[in-house]
Amino acid sequence: MENTTLTHDGVTIKLIEEQEQLLETLATLSRSQELALDLEFDQNRFTYGFNLCLVQIADENGTCYIIDPFAVADLQPLFDLFEDGRITKIIHHSNNDILLLDKLGCNIRGVMDTDVAAKILNYERSSLATVLKEEFDMEIDKSQQSSNWNKRPLTEAQLKYAAIDVIYLHRIKAKLVQEIADLGRLHWLQEENQLLEALTYSEPENPHLKLKNAFRLNFYQQHILKHLFAFRDQMAMQFNKPASYVISNEALVELASTSNVDVHEWLNHTKGIHGGLKRSRNEKLLVDALSEARQSAKDNNISHDFPSNRWPRPVRTPETEQRREELVQVQKQIMANYGEFASRLIINQSLINDYSYTGELRCTKEYATQIVLSTASELGISLPTPVSKNNSSKN
């Protein structure tokens, strides 16, 4: 854009597209106590992979800085700011932002998630638009929500939309935190934010088996599918397209399940195939990938047997049902005490099922554990000493 300075609702919006601009901006922002933060990213929607497209930061003085990571050469100084725990970063629904930053090598600290704050206050829906409407009777324009943030130049509408995601967060944070303090739940918020900071990015294990109907394949076909999945990923990276745009998930599973196939015919008569894959050199790569997969299956003596049920139904006994009923009673009382939606931060069906079948109470949060145990005690229900999970997952 030629005009890189805009305004919205009294806030100045500045687009940062040069390294020197970024460093000057960071020198200013580093003196702040609180910053509102949001990321725009593409996660296999328009391009390959999980990619940062935009960074929005609003300070306490009425300025919103929008940083274009495609134009700035080095983002490490920005990441250093994010890792400074002395500065609070107000983020609404931070999970994916934190995961992306971790993937990029940035361990953000000082997180204050206003989405979590809304949940603690028993919001049924906690989107930014909902919170603004509920707390300030303010409507915001979400027309750019499905925007392709990879495209350049950015439009004025995109920049204003991106700014809206941060310019109200200081106000939201102040109001919600005061309401949480009035309820005596600030320790909930502190622990939830600490758990968010501990989130780490990792690639899923055996992603090929998560495709629809992959579990119906035999071991040999699943082995072929694993090789085809890797091939598709390589081609997606080359085309810079989401993998499912190169070969649809349905078509990939179908190909893995077919013992003898004419690849040329299959490519040209199957829905969901990217045109670039039909070029002769890429067709040959697919033929080679199939051949290598079959040879690998032969070399490793992969059987044609079908796997047993990966999720066998747990055996229900009088003991498991008694444990379930006891924890359901605790859940109902917690809902009555704290609200239906806030209670989901404390106890959920997964915890109940796990306790029912294992007899172990696996809690991840200190405040939630205390509430569960004290509520059970009030109801005259005896629960075992909780087993702590040493990971970053949430109840």
KEDO-60985 format. One record per residue (C-alpha): residue number from 1; x, y negated, z. Coordinates in steps of 0.02 Angstrom, whole numbers, plus 50000, padded with zeros to 5 digits. Last residue first. Layout:
// KEDO-60985
+-----+-------+-------+-------+
|   i |    px |    py |    pz |
+-----+-------+-------+-------+
| NUM |     X |     Y |     Z |
...
+-----+-------+-------+-------+
END
This chain:
// KEDO-60985
+-----+-------+-------+-------+
|   i |    px |    py |    pz |
+-----+-------+-------+-------+
| 395 | 49562 | 51525 | 51549 |
| 394 | 49716 | 51453 | 51466 |
| 393 | 49870 | 51530 | 51388 |
| 392 | 50040 | 51457 | 51434 |
| 391 | 50122 | 51613 | 51502 |
| 390 | 50177 | 51688 | 51666 |
| 389 | 50010 | 51762 | 51711 |
| 388 | 49978 | 51768 | 51898 |
| 387 | 49890 | 51917 | 51975 |
| 386 | 49757 | 51860 | 52097 |
| 385 | 49747 | 51936 | 52271 |
| 384 | 49594 | 52048 | 52266 |
| 383 | 49415 | 51984 | 52280 |
| 382 | 49294 | 52009 | 52424 |
| 381 | 49121 | 51938 | 52396 |
| 380 | 49032 | 51859 | 52545 |
| 379 | 48958 | 51721 | 52436 |
| 378 | 49061 | 51587 | 52522 |
| 377 | 49215 | 51696 | 52501 |
| 376 | 49181 | 51715 | 52315 |
| 375 | 49169 | 51526 | 52298 |
| 374 | 49333 | 51504 | 52393 |
| 373 | 49421 | 51631 | 52283 |
| 372 | 49357 | 51563 | 52118 |
| 371 | 49391 | 51382 | 52168 |
| 370 | 49567 | 51420 | 52228 |
| 369 | 49605 | 51516 | 52068 |
| 368 | 49540 | 51373 | 51962 |
| 367 | 49653 | 51248 | 52051 |
| 366 | 49804 | 51360 | 52032 |
| 365 | 49777 | 51401 | 51849 |
| 364 | 49824 | 51559 | 51755 |
| 363 | 49716 | 51689 | 51842 |
| 362 | 49725 | 51876 | 51816 |
| 361 | 49608 | 51959 | 51941 |
| 360 | 49652 | 52142 | 51929 |
| 359 | 49521 | 52279 | 51944 |
| 358 | 49565 | 52331 | 51767 |
| 357 | 49396 | 52352 | 51682 |
| 356 | 49290 | 52223 | 51774 |
| 355 | 49434 | 52103 | 51804 |
| 354 | 49471 | 52095 | 51618 |
| 353 | 49288 | 52074 | 51574 |
| 352 | 49265 | 51932 | 51698 |
| 351 | 49424 | 51842 | 51643 |
| 350 | 49371 | 51856 | 51461 |
| 349 | 49196 | 51796 | 51503 |
| 348 | 49255 | 51632 | 51576 |
| 347 | 49308 | 51554 | 51740 |
| 346 | 49383 | 51386 | 51787 |
| 345 | 49392 | 51283 | 51627 |
| 344 | 49224 | 51356 | 51577 |
| 343 | 49151 | 51288 | 51739 |
| 342 | 49166 | 51111 | 51671 |
| 341 | 49039 | 51159 | 51538 |
| 340 | 48905 | 51233 | 51650 |
| 339 | 48920 | 51109 | 51791 |
| 338 | 49029 | 51100 | 51946 |
| 337 | 48931 | 51178 | 52089 |
| 336 | 48794 | 51270 | 51993 |
| 335 | 48919 | 51331 | 51864 |
| 334 | 49034 | 51389 | 52005 |
| 333 | 48887 | 51482 | 52081 |
| 332 | 48848 | 51569 | 51918 |
| 331 | 49031 | 51618 | 51894 |
| 330 | 49042 | 51693 | 52069 |
| 329 | 48886 | 51796 | 52035 |
| 328 | 48963 | 51851 | 51870 |
| 327 | 49120 | 51900 | 51967 |
| 326 | 49020 | 52016 | 52080 |
| 325 | 48920 | 52089 | 51936 |
| 324 | 49077 | 52131 | 51838 |
| 323 | 49160 | 52214 | 51988 |
| 322 | 49005 | 52319 | 52016 |
| 321 | 48997 | 52365 | 51833 |
| 320 | 49179 | 52422 | 51832 |
| 319 | 49152 | 52527 | 51989 |
| 318 | 48991 | 52608 | 51925 |
| 317 | 49088 | 52657 | 51769 |
| 316 | 49105 | 52584 | 51595 |
| 315 | 49241 | 52656 | 51487 |
| 314 | 49325 | 52525 | 51379 |
| 313 | 49276 | 52524 | 51195 |
| 312 | 49428 | 52567 | 51092 |
| 311 | 49502 | 52415 | 51005 |
| 310 | 49627 | 52479 | 50879 |
| 309 | 49512 | 52622 | 50829 |
| 308 | 49623 | 52759 | 50762 |
| 307 | 49729 | 52721 | 50611 |
| 306 | 49688 | 52807 | 50447 |
| 305 | 49806 | 52938 | 50380 |
| 304 | 49895 | 52907 | 50215 |
| 303 | 50064 | 52927 | 50298 |
| 302 | 50216 | 52814 | 50284 |
| 301 | 50368 | 52923 | 50255 |
| 300 | 50488 | 52776 | 50273 |
| 299 | 50569 | 52800 | 50103 |
| 298 | 50398 | 52828 | 50023 |
| 297 | 50323 | 52672 | 50100 |
| 296 | 50476 | 52573 | 50047 |
| 295 | 50461 | 52639 | 49870 |
| 294 | 50278 | 52586 | 49867 |
| 293 | 50320 | 52412 | 49930 |
| 292 | 50463 | 52394 | 49807 |
| 291 | 50349 | 52439 | 49662 |
| 290 | 50215 | 52318 | 49720 |
| 289 | 50342 | 52178 | 49739 |
| 288 | 50414 | 52217 | 49566 |
| 287 | 50243 | 52206 | 49485 |
| 286 | 50212 | 52043 | 49577 |
| 285 | 50378 | 51973 | 49519 |
| 284 | 50335 | 52027 | 49341 |
| 283 | 50173 | 51930 | 49350 |
| 282 | 50275 | 51782 | 49409 |
| 281 | 50386 | 51789 | 49254 |
| 280 | 50237 | 51815 | 49139 |
| 279 | 50135 | 51671 | 49205 |
| 278 | 49977 | 51733 | 49290 |
| 277 | 50038 | 51678 | 49463 |
| 276 | 50032 | 51497 | 49408 |
| 275 | 49846 | 51509 | 49376 |
| 274 | 49810 | 51545 | 49558 |
| 273 | 49704 | 51702 | 49582 |
| 272 | 49539 | 51693 | 49677 |
| 271 | 49431 | 51799 | 49564 |
| 270 | 49506 | 51951 | 49479 |
| 269 | 49500 | 51987 | 49294 |
| 268 | 49663 | 51909 | 49233 |
| 267 | 49773 | 51961 | 49376 |
| 266 | 49700 | 52137 | 49382 |
| 265 | 49723 | 52163 | 49195 |
| 264 | 49906 | 52112 | 49204 |
| 263 | 49933 | 52213 | 49363 |
| 262 | 49864 | 52374 | 49288 |
| 261 | 49822 | 52464 | 49448 |
| 260 | 49855 | 52634 | 49522 |
| 259 | 49835 | 52658 | 49710 |
| 258 | 49713 | 52517 | 49745 |
| 257 | 49695 | 52474 | 49930 |
| 256 | 49835 | 52346 | 49929 |
| 255 | 49756 | 52258 | 49780 |
| 254 | 49587 | 52248 | 49868 |
| 253 | 49667 | 52177 | 50025 |
| 252 | 49750 | 52041 | 49921 |
| 251 | 49590 | 52005 | 49824 |
| 250 | 49491 | 51977 | 49984 |
| 249 | 49625 | 51864 | 50056 |
| 248 | 49627 | 51759 | 49898 |
| 247 | 49788 | 51759 | 49799 |
| 246 | 49877 | 51595 | 49770 |
| 245 | 49745 | 51486 | 49853 |
| 244 | 49745 | 51600 | 50006 |
| 243 | 49930 | 51560 | 50027 |
| 242 | 49897 | 51373 | 50044 |
| 241 | 49988 | 51284 | 49902 |
| 240 | 50165 | 51219 | 49889 |
| 239 | 50186 | 51321 | 49728 |
| 238 | 50351 | 51395 | 49788 |
| 237 | 50290 | 51410 | 49968 |
| 236 | 50132 | 51495 | 49907 |
| 235 | 50239 | 51614 | 49802 |
| 234 | 50341 | 51664 | 49954 |
| 233 | 50184 | 51687 | 50058 |
| 232 | 50105 | 51794 | 49924 |
| 231 | 50258 | 51908 | 49924 |
| 230 | 50253 | 51923 | 50114 |
| 229 | 50068 | 51970 | 50108 |
| 228 | 50104 | 52094 | 49969 |
| 227 | 50235 | 52180 | 50076 |
| 226 | 50117 | 52191 | 50226 |
| 225 | 49975 | 52249 | 50113 |
| 224 | 50080 | 52394 | 50049 |
| 223 | 50112 | 52450 | 50228 |
| 222 | 49927 | 52429 | 50265 |
| 221 | 49888 | 52540 | 50116 |
| 220 | 50003 | 52677 | 50181 |
| 219 | 49933 | 52666 | 50356 |
| 218 | 49753 | 52680 | 50295 |
| 217 | 49649 | 52526 | 50259 |
| 216 | 49489 | 52485 | 50355 |
| 215 | 49585 | 52372 | 50476 |
| 214 | 49627 | 52259 | 50330 |
| 213 | 49440 | 52227 | 50309 |
| 212 | 49457 | 52038 | 50336 |
| 211 | 49637 | 51986 | 50354 |
| 210 | 49708 | 51997 | 50530 |
| 209 | 49815 | 52147 | 50485 |
| 208 | 49918 | 52040 | 50367 |
| 207 | 49961 | 51923 | 50511 |
| 206 | 50067 | 52060 | 50592 |
| 205 | 50120 | 51950 | 50740 |
| 204 | 50066 | 51769 | 50729 |
| 203 | 50202 | 51637 | 50706 |
| 202 | 50247 | 51546 | 50865 |
| 201 | 50223 | 51369 | 50929 |
| 200 | 50243 | 51334 | 51113 |
| 199 | 50119 | 51265 | 51240 |
| 198 | 50200 | 51210 | 51404 |
| 197 | 50144 | 51029 | 51385 |
| 196 | 49965 | 51090 | 51377 |
| 195 | 49985 | 51184 | 51541 |
| 194 | 50051 | 51025 | 51623 |
| 193 | 49900 | 50929 | 51558 |
| 192 | 49781 | 51058 | 51632 |
| 191 | 49873 | 51048 | 51798 |
| 190 | 49859 | 50859 | 51809 |
| 189 | 49678 | 50859 | 51756 |
| 188 | 49627 | 50985 | 51889 |
| 187 | 49728 | 50890 | 52019 |
| 186 | 49626 | 50735 | 51976 |
| 185 | 49466 | 50826 | 52023 |
| 184 | 49408 | 50728 | 52176 |
| 183 | 49243 | 50679 | 52095 |
| 182 | 49283 | 50493 | 52106 |
| 181 | 49455 | 50532 | 52034 |
| 180 | 49373 | 50615 | 51884 |
| 179 | 49265 | 50460 | 51855 |
| 178 | 49419 | 50349 | 51867 |
| 177 | 49513 | 50462 | 51746 |
| 176 | 49369 | 50452 | 51623 |
| 175 | 49362 | 50263 | 51622 |
| 174 | 49549 | 50230 | 51608 |
| 173 | 49575 | 50365 | 51478 |
| 172 | 49434 | 50304 | 51368 |
| 171 | 49500 | 50125 | 51369 |
| 170 | 49677 | 50180 | 51329 |
| 169 | 49608 | 50297 | 51196 |
| 168 | 49513 | 50165 | 51097 |
| 167 | 49651 | 50122 | 50972 |
| 166 | 49705 | 50302 | 50946 |
| 165 | 49590 | 50396 | 50825 |
| 164 | 49526 | 50231 | 50757 |
| 163 | 49700 | 50198 | 50685 |
| 162 | 49691 | 50350 | 50571 |
| 161 | 49521 | 50294 | 50506 |
| 160 | 49588 | 50119 | 50474 |
| 159 | 49739 | 50188 | 50381 |
| 158 | 49632 | 50307 | 50278 |
| 157 | 49510 | 50169 | 50229 |
| 156 | 49654 | 50055 | 50177 |
| 155 | 49715 | 50193 | 50063 |
| 154 | 49877 | 50290 | 50085 |
| 153 | 49991 | 50289 | 49935 |
| 152 | 50019 | 50433 | 49937 |
| 151 | 49927 | 50597 | 49958 |
| 150 | 49974 | 50722 | 50094 |
| 149 | 49839 | 50658 | 50211 |
| 148 | 49701 | 50736 | 50105 |
| 147 | 49546 | 50664 | 50189 |
| 146 | 49419 | 50777 | 50271 |
| 145 | 49391 | 50660 | 50418 |
| 144 | 49391 | 50506 | 50306 |
| 143 | 49205 | 50472 | 50330 |
| 142 | 49221 | 50479 | 50519 |
| 141 | 49164 | 50300 | 50552 |
| 140 | 49142 | 50265 | 50737 |
| 139 | 48986 | 50231 | 50840 |
| 138 | 49006 | 50150 | 51011 |
| 137 | 48888 | 50170 | 51158 |
| 136 | 49041 | 50149 | 51271 |
| 135 | 49046 | 50308 | 51376 |
| 134 | 48927 | 50424 | 51284 |
| 133 | 48960 | 50359 | 51108 |
| 132 | 49148 | 50348 | 51131 |
| 131 | 49149 | 50522 | 51209 |
| 130 | 49047 | 50594 | 51066 |
| 129 | 49156 | 50517 | 50930 |
| 128 | 49315 | 50578 | 51016 |
| 127 | 49244 | 50754 | 51024 |
| 126 | 49196 | 50819 | 51196 |
| 125 | 49032 | 50909 | 51172 |
| 124 | 48946 | 50984 | 51325 |
| 123 | 49038 | 50859 | 51434 |
| 122 | 49056 | 50926 | 51611 |
| 121 | 49171 | 50790 | 51680 |
| 120 | 49316 | 50914 | 51676 |
| 119 | 49274 | 50936 | 51492 |
| 118 | 49290 | 50748 | 51462 |
| 117 | 49461 | 50747 | 51547 |
| 116 | 49514 | 50894 | 51438 |
| 115 | 49470 | 50791 | 51284 |
| 114 | 49560 | 50641 | 51361 |
| 113 | 49725 | 50735 | 51363 |
| 112 | 49862 | 50649 | 51461 |
| 111 | 50032 | 50714 | 51405 |
| 110 | 50190 | 50647 | 51490 |
| 109 | 50308 | 50763 | 51397 |
| 108 | 50324 | 50817 | 51216 |
| 107 | 50447 | 50955 | 51174 |
| 106 | 50498 | 50910 | 50995 |
| 105 | 50581 | 51041 | 50886 |
| 104 | 50467 | 51026 | 50733 |
| 103 | 50370 | 51183 | 50784 |
| 102 | 50353 | 51105 | 50957 |
| 101 | 50280 | 50948 | 50877 |
| 100 | 50157 | 51056 | 50780 |
|  99 | 50104 | 51150 | 50936 |
|  98 | 50083 | 50988 | 51034 |
|  97 | 49974 | 50911 | 50899 |
|  96 | 49872 | 51070 | 50887 |
|  95 | 49832 | 51070 | 51072 |
|  94 | 49811 | 50882 | 51098 |
|  93 | 49624 | 50862 | 51102 |
|  92 | 49625 | 50673 | 51125 |
|  91 | 49800 | 50611 | 51163 |
|  90 | 49861 | 50483 | 51290 |
|  89 | 50050 | 50492 | 51300 |
|  88 | 50112 | 50432 | 51469 |
|  87 | 50289 | 50361 | 51468 |
|  86 | 50407 | 50422 | 51604 |
|  85 | 50406 | 50595 | 51526 |
|  84 | 50518 | 50540 | 51383 |
|  83 | 50502 | 50683 | 51259 |
|  82 | 50387 | 50583 | 51146 |
|  81 | 50514 | 50442 | 51137 |
|  80 | 50652 | 50565 | 51089 |
|  79 | 50536 | 50633 | 50955 |
|  78 | 50525 | 50459 | 50878 |
|  77 | 50715 | 50445 | 50878 |
|  76 | 50720 | 50618 | 50795 |
|  75 | 50605 | 50566 | 50652 |
|  74 | 50745 | 50535 | 50526 |
|  73 | 50718 | 50486 | 50343 |
|  72 | 50554 | 50392 | 50357 |
|  71 | 50447 | 50394 | 50199 |
|  70 | 50362 | 50564 | 50214 |
|  69 | 50347 | 50540 | 50403 |
|  68 | 50234 | 50388 | 50376 |
|  67 | 50217 | 50302 | 50544 |
|  66 | 50056 | 50211 | 50587 |
|  65 | 50084 | 50083 | 50724 |
|  64 | 49932 | 50017 | 50815 |
|  63 | 49948 | 49851 | 50904 |
|  62 | 49833 | 49779 | 51037 |
|  61 | 49954 | 49758 | 51183 |
|  60 | 49934 | 49926 | 51272 |
|  59 | 50016 | 50021 | 51130 |
|  58 | 49937 | 50123 | 50991 |
|  57 | 50033 | 50262 | 50905 |
|  56 | 49979 | 50352 | 50747 |
|  55 | 50090 | 50483 | 50664 |
|  54 | 50054 | 50544 | 50487 |
|  53 | 50075 | 50696 | 50375 |
|  52 | 50154 | 50830 | 50485 |
|  51 | 50148 | 51001 | 50403 |
|  50 | 50083 | 51173 | 50447 |
|  49 | 50111 | 51282 | 50294 |
|  48 | 50081 | 51268 | 50107 |
|  47 | 49977 | 51122 | 50046 |
|  46 | 49795 | 51066 | 50036 |
|  45 | 49717 | 51162 | 50179 |
|  44 | 49859 | 51267 | 50246 |
|  43 | 49876 | 51162 | 50403 |
|  42 | 49891 | 50982 | 50348 |
|  41 | 49929 | 50854 | 50481 |
|  40 | 49869 | 50690 | 50553 |
|  39 | 49946 | 50658 | 50723 |
|  38 | 49877 | 50559 | 50870 |
|  37 | 49951 | 50456 | 51010 |
|  36 | 49897 | 50323 | 51134 |
|  35 | 50045 | 50252 | 51228 |
|  34 | 50061 | 50216 | 51413 |
|  33 | 50200 | 50135 | 51516 |
|  32 | 50270 | 50038 | 51370 |
|  31 | 50451 | 49977 | 51355 |
|  30 | 50496 | 50120 | 51237 |
|  29 | 50362 | 50055 | 51117 |
|  28 | 50460 | 49898 | 51073 |
|  27 | 50625 | 49986 | 51038 |
|  26 | 50525 | 50120 | 50947 |
|  25 | 50454 | 49990 | 50829 |
|  24 | 50626 | 49921 | 50786 |
|  23 | 50689 | 50097 | 50755 |
|  22 | 50540 | 50136 | 50644 |
|  21 | 50559 | 49978 | 50542 |
|  20 | 50742 | 50019 | 50512 |
|  19 | 50694 | 50194 | 50454 |
|  18 | 50566 | 50129 | 50330 |
|  17 | 50380 | 50165 | 50301 |
|  16 | 50294 | 50100 | 50458 |
|  15 | 50115 | 50043 | 50427 |
|  14 | 50055 | 49913 | 50549 |
|  13 | 49877 | 49902 | 50614 |
|  12 | 49834 | 49750 | 50721 |
|  11 | 49689 | 49781 | 50840 |
|  10 | 49544 | 49657 | 50855 |
|   9 | 49412 | 49783 | 50802 |
|   8 | 49517 | 49835 | 50653 |
|   7 | 49662 | 49738 | 50578 |
|   6 | 49779 | 49772 | 50434 |
|   5 | 49967 | 49757 | 50401 |
|   4 | 50045 | 49860 | 50261 |
|   3 | 49974 | 49756 | 50120 |
|   2 | 50058 | 49825 | 49964 |
|   1 | 50000 | 50000 | 50000 |
+-----+-------+-------+-------+
END
